[in-house]
Amino acid sequence: MLRGKGEWRKFAFHIQPRIHMANPQAACVVHVHPRYLTALSMIEGAEFSLSHHNSLLLNERTAYDGDGNEPVHDDAEGDRIARLMGNKTIMLMRGHGVTVVGPRCMKPLMRPIWPRAAACIG
């Protein structure tokens, strides 16, 4: 902690840095819990299907983690997540929302909008 009070969110040290190390293009890693994506992540085997053409934006960009092991307590789990994500830019994490990555912060901050729309409509 550089300033202020509180406890470090330890999971951030086991997931985000491991993604940065495994994928040099992932300069920005954002993990969010949007309502509909988190609901979709709770369904076993959930994936985006081609229910409308907006889903085409997600096909080659999305990885699915059906074996989430939350909470993350060690680098081994972070490495598993990073390997599974590979060079994808969106990961739907079973029971745990979505992680998005990009070379700059604007793209990862905007990326949850597409899968959120697909989760709402699909």
N, C-alpha and C positions, 0 to 999 in steps of 0.2 A: 504494500500500500504506500503510494507516494505521498498522499495527503488525505486528510479526512479520517473517518472512522468506519469500521465495518469489517466484514470478513470477505476474503477473496472468494469468488465463485470458482471453486476448484475445477469444475467440469470444463471451464473455458481453457484451462491449461492442458487438458487431455484431448480435446477435439480440434479446436481452431488451429493451434500451432502445427498439429500433425497434418492437417489439410494443407496448410501453407507449405510445409516441407515436402509433401508428396506432389503438389501441383503448383509450380512456380507462377502460373497464370492466375492463381487464386490470391491476389493481393488483398482482396477484401472478402471476408467470410462473415455471413450474417445468419443467425439462427432466430427464427420467429415462430410464433404460435397463432397464425390467423385462424379464426373460428372454423371455417369450412375445411381448410386443409388439415387442421388438427383432428377434426371429426373424421375426415377421410383416412387419416393415418391410423385411426383406431380400428378400422375394419381390416380383418385378416385378409391378406392377399390383394389389398386395394391397389389399383393402378389406374392411371388415366386411360380411358378408352376413347375411341374416335366417335364421340357422340355429336360433335360438331367440328367445323374446320379449325376453330381456335386451338383445338387439341393438337393439331399438327405442329404448332409452335413448341410443344413439349416433348414430342416423340424421341428425338435424338439427344435431348438435353437433360432428361430425368433419369436418376438412379433411384432404386427402391431398397430400403433397408428393412427387411421383414424380420430381422433377428436382433433388433435393438436390445441393448443390455443396460438400460438406464437404472440408476444413475451411473455415469461414467466415473470410475475411480482410478483409472490407470492409463498409461500411454498405449498399452496393447489394444485396448478398445478403440482409442483414437486412431491408431494405425489401421485397424480393421475398417473403420468408417471411411478413412481416407482412401484405402485400397478400393473399397466398394464404390466410392464416388468417382474415382479415376479422373477423367477429364470432363465429366458431366458438370453442368452448372447448377442443377437443382437436385436435391435429394429429399424424397419423402421418407421420413423416419418413423417407423412403426410406433404408434402410440406417443409420438413426441414432436409433431409439427414438421417443419421443413427447414433445411439449410440451403442457402444459395451462395454462390461464389462468383467473382468476376475480377477483371484486371483493375477496375476502379470502383469506387463505392456506389456510384449512381446505378449501375446495372444490377448489382445484387439487391439494392433497396427497391428497385422496380420489379424484379423478377417474380416475387410472390404474387403479383397481380394476375399473371396469366394462369398459373395453376389454381389460384383462388377462384377465378371465373369458371374454370373447367370443373372444379369441385361443386360449385353452385349449380351449374347448368347440367353437367353430366349426370 
